[in-house]
Each structure stands twice: as structure tokens, then as C-alpha cells.
Amino acid sequence: MTVDYTVVIPTTCRESLTAVLETVLNGDGPAPSAVIVVDDRRDPVAGVIFPPGVRVLRTGGRGPAAARNAGWRAANTEWVAFLDDDVLPPSDWPVALTKDLAGVPPDVAASQARITVPLPSERRPTDWERNTAGLMVGTWITADMAYRRAVLHQVGGFDERFPRAYREDVELALRVLDAGHKIVTGQRETTHPVRPAGFFVSVRAQRGNADDALMRRLHGRGWRKAVGGHPSRMHWHLLTTAAAAGAVLFGLSRRRAVAILAGVLWAGLTAHFAGQRIAPGPRTPGEIARMLVTSVAIPPAACWHRLRGELRVRL
């Protein structure tokens, strides 16, 4: 059975995009009807040359949700296959994709790939590596996900209020399921390497708490269970941040005994959090230092971004 599909790749033009395009354009199997690259850089720099046969759209830094919407709306095929620009699809990805899509029942709206994250074999993975490895058990991840274009039209596509690559994919999937469609996991496999990350990557990741506030507003308190997510640590972050604030405020007001008690509570909660993150890791001096420092910074950062998100969805 012939499968009519378009490949949409939202990108900020990372070097890894070249390998993705090589597979999509020259891989084994039926070629896509179109390949659409959506350049989402705020200020595109001259000099980026895209291969022949690639249609390029630009969305000016509006985020991956907006980039994917621009891509699928420019397509005219039955299926739209989304790929991230930092994955490594195998050389036979086109044939594997078409096998997954061929003959699926009409009530199946989407097919998700199996994501593989290569982890080091000679040591335990770091905190960031474990975080990336969560993609292997994640649901409805658009790193490699094909949707029927008609269904995307029906539900309105991705919600562009999600400004980063976080929650926008599962939020779309929830609306697709609520509309009575099914999402299946195919047999194709795609590798998602662990990207290089800086010392404070786990602190920067707390910006996602603002998106969690939007998820709760859109899908209610039970949204996390519906997407198979882990329980939130927000209540612990709130307690830790309150203890730190209490230690400072009571200290300034010269209520020494209460300040010490709040400080001990903060230290205990922070040490426990750091220990939970250090224990499964490689326990190298650098990783331990990173976990200690970021375990101090994460609770207030998480609380700030959650507050920012709550205010945003109420305004």
C-alpha cells in the first residue's frame, strides 16, 4: 500500500539537522511527497544552505509548537511525520515509517516511534543523561511522530501557548484522544542522543513548571496521570523554598530559634533531594558538585516558574 506522507522538521539549525535530512531524503524506502524544514530561529543567519528538494519556512522564534503548525498546514498529504532536528533515524527510516502507517485502521490518528537513548556502558548515567533517557518511556513524543493531517485540522494542531519543547506534544495527544481517535506505537526505532548540556541545565529545565500550570488549566488536576507522568515534586519544592525564606526572614527579625529551626529544615530537605539525585549517578566529583549546587537552586527556580505560569494562565 502506498503511503502519502510529508516530513516536517522544526529546527534551530543545529548541526545534527544534516544527518536527519540525509536519512529523510536518501534513506531506504518510499520517499516523502515533501520535506518541510521550519527554521524557528529568531534571527536567521545567512549561510545555512538546505539541500535541494527541501521547502523552508520561517517562524521567527515562536517555538516548536508554532513551527510544527506552520509545517503541517503547508502540507497536502494524508500523513505528516514530525521529526526533531537532533534525532538520528536509521537509514531504513522511510520504509519503516511507511510500514507502520500502511493499513492502520481509520480510528488511528497517529503512530509514535520507539525512541532509543544511548547511555554509557562504562559508568552510571549522569542526571542529565537519565533525564534524556526518560524519552524512551515517554508517550506521544513528537521527536518521531506521524499524525493524520485531517485529525490535526480537526483538533486545531499544537497549542502555541506552549513556548518550548515541553508538554506541547502530550497536550495535543490528549485532545486527539478526547476526540475519539487512537494513537499507536509503531515498530520503527529512532535514536535520540544525549545533547551536550551546561552545569545548570537542570535549573533551566524548571521553566517547564510554567507549562505544567497551563496543562492543569487545560486538562484538570488529573492530566499528569493521563499522560503517564511521574508525580510532581512541587509540594517538596514549595516546602524547601518556604523553609529557606523563613530562615532568612526570621533571622532578620532576630527570632533566632525559629530561624535555626527553619534553616535545619531547609538543609535537611535539600540534602535529601541532592542525595536522591546523586545516588543513581556516577558519583564523580564533578557530578556530585553539580548535584549539590543545583539541588539548592532548583526548588526556588521551580516555584518561581510555577508562579509565573499560574499568573500567565489567569491573565
N, C-alpha and C positions, 0 to 999 in steps of 0.2 A: 504493500500500500504506500502511495506517495504521500509524504507529509510536507505541507506547505508552511514554512516557518521563517521568521525573521529573528536575527540575533541582535539584541540591544545591550550595549556595554556602556554604562555610565563611568566616567573616568575623570581623574585629575592629571592624566598623562604621566602616570608613573612608568618607570622603565619596564615593569612587568607586563604592561599592555601589549608590547611587541609579541611576546610569546603567546598570549591569548589570541591575538589576531592571526598569527601564523597557523594555529590549530583550526580556528574557525574558517579561514579562507582556503587552507590547503590540506586539511585533515582528511582522513579516510571516510568515505560515505557521502550521502547526498548533500550537496552544498545548499546553504540557506538561500532563500529568494532575495534577501537583502541583509546587509550588515550595517547597523546604525551605531556609530560611536557618538556619545553625547559628552562633549567637553564641558565640564562643570567648573572650570577654573574661573575665578573672579576676573583675572586679567590675563587672558591667553597670551602666551609669549610666542612671537614669531619664530619659525624654525622647526616646529613639530610637523613632520611630514607623515601623512597617513597613506597606507597602501592603496593602490587602485582598487576600485570596487567597494570602497567604504564610504558611506554617506556620513558626513559630520554635521552635528547640530551643536549649538552652544546655548547654555542656560545661565551663565554668569554667576556661578557660585551659589545657586539656590538650594543645593543639597541633592542627595541621591534620589529622594522621592520625586522631586521635580524633574530631575534628569531622566529617570525611568519613564515618567509620564510623557515627557516630550518624545522619547524614543518609541513607545508603543503607539502613541497617537499618530506618528508618522508612518507606521507600518500598515500594510494592507493584506497580511496573510492570516490564516486561521490561528496559528500559534505564534507566540512571542516568547523567545528564550532569553532570559536575562542572565548575563554573566558579569561578575565583578572583574575589575581590571587587575586584581592581584592573585587570581587563582591560576592553577596550572591544569587545564583539561588535557586528557591524554590524546594522542594522535588520532584515535578512532572515535573521538567525542561525537562527530556528526552522525556516524552510523549508530552509535549507542543511543543518542538522543532520539533519532527517528524510530528506533525500535521501541523505545519507551512510549512514544506518542502514538505510534501506529495502532489503530484499533481500540484505543481506550473508550470506554462507554461514554455516551453523551453527558452523563451527570458528573464526569470527572473534569474539573476545571483546570487542574494544574498537576504537574509532575515535578517532584523535587529530586535532585541528585543525591547520591550518598557522598558526603564530604569526608575527606581524609586529611588529617593534620599530622605531618611527620614530626615526631618528637625524638629527642636524642636518646640513643640506646646505652650510652656510656655513663649516664648520670640521671638523677631525677629531674623532671622538668621544673623550670622556674615558675613563679607566679604568673607571669605574662604568658608563658607557653601553655600553662594549664588553662588560662582564660581563653586563649585561642582554640585549644582542644575542645572546648565546650561546643564548638560548631559541629563536631561530629555527632552530637546527640541532640542538637537543636532542631526545632521544627520550622518548616516553611521558610527556610533561609534563601534569599534571592541571590546568594553567591552563584548558584546554578539552579534556576527555577524557570520552568516553562508554564505560561498561562495561555488559555484561550483568549484571543483578543476580544471576542464578544462578551466574555464574562468581565473583563476589565472595563469595557464600556458600561456594562450593566451596573457595576458597583462604584464606578467613578474613579477607578485607578487608585494610586497611592495617595495617602493624605499628606499634603505638602506642609502641614503644620509640624511634621517631624523633620527637623532641620539637618539631622545627621544619620549616619548608617546605624540606626539603633531603633528597634521597635516598629519601624515603618513597614517592614515585611510581614511581621506577625499580625500587625493591625489590619493590613489588607486581607490576610488569610482568614481572620475571624469574620470579616464582613462577607467574604466569599462563602464560607461555611454557613453563616446565618442566612444567606440567600438560597440555601438548599443544595449547594454543589459539594463535590468531594475533591480532596487533594490526596494524591498518592505519592509514594516514593518509588522511583524507577530503579533500574539496575545499573545505570551509568554511575561512574565514580569520578570525582574531581578532587584534585589536591589543593588544599589551601595552606601554603607555607606560613610559618610564623614570621611576621614582619619585624624588622628591627624597631626597637622602642627605647625611649629615653628613660631616665631614672624615675620620673614622676608620671609615667604612663597610667598607673593605676589611679592616681589622683585626678588626672584629666578625664579618665573614664567616668568619674562621678557626675559629669554633665548629663549622663543618661538618666539620672534621677528626675530631671525636669520632664523628660519624655514619659517616665512612669506616671507622673501626675496626669498627663494628657490621656494615657491609656486608662487610668482609673476613671477619668471623667467620661470617656467614650464607651467603656465596656464594663464599668462597675467594679466592685471590690474583688470579684472572683476572676478577673482577667488573667492573673498570673497562673492560677491553676488551669485555666482553659488552654493556655499556651504551653503548659508543662514546664514552667519556670521554677527555679529554686525559691524557697521562701526569702522574703526580703529581710535584710539586716537593719532596716531603717530605724526600728524601735531601739536597737542597741546603739546605733549612731546618735540618736537623739539623747539617750541617757548619758553616753560618753561626753557629748558636747555640753550638755547641761551641767555635768559634774565639773568640767573644766571651767565653764563660765562661773559656776558657783564658787570654785576655789579662788578665782581672781576677784570676784565681787565681794565675797565675804572677807578676803584678805584686805582689800582696800577699805572696808568698813570696820576693820580691826576686830572682827569676830573670829579670832584665831582658831579656836577649837573647831568651829563649823567649817572654816576654810581648810583645815588639815583633813578633816573627815571627807570633804568633797574631793580634795586632792588625792587622797588614798583611793577613793572610789574610781576616780579618773585613771590613776596609774594602774589599778587592777584590771579595769576593763580594757585599757589599751594594751597591757601586757598579754592579756588573754587573746585579744584579736591578733596581735603580732604572732603569738605562738601558733595559732591556728593556721596562719599563712606560711610560717617558717617550716613547720613540721613536715609537710609533704614535699618540700623543695630540696634543692641540692645542698643547702646549708653551707654554702661558701661564704667567706667573709663579706664579699660584695653583695650577695643576695640577702644575707642577714641584715646588713646595714640598710639596704633598700627597704626591706620589710619593716624595720623598726621606724625609720623616718616616715615612710608613707602611712604606716598604721596610726601615727599621730595626726597626720594631715587629712586622712580620708573621712573620719566622722564629721568634722565641721564642713568639709567640702560637700559631702553628700547632703547634709542638712541645708546648706545654702542653696544648692541646685534644686532640691526638692521644694523649698520655699519659693524660689524663683518660678518653678514650674506651676505650683499651685496658684500663684498670683497671676501668671500668664493666662491660665485657662479660665480664670474668673473675671478677667477684664475684657 
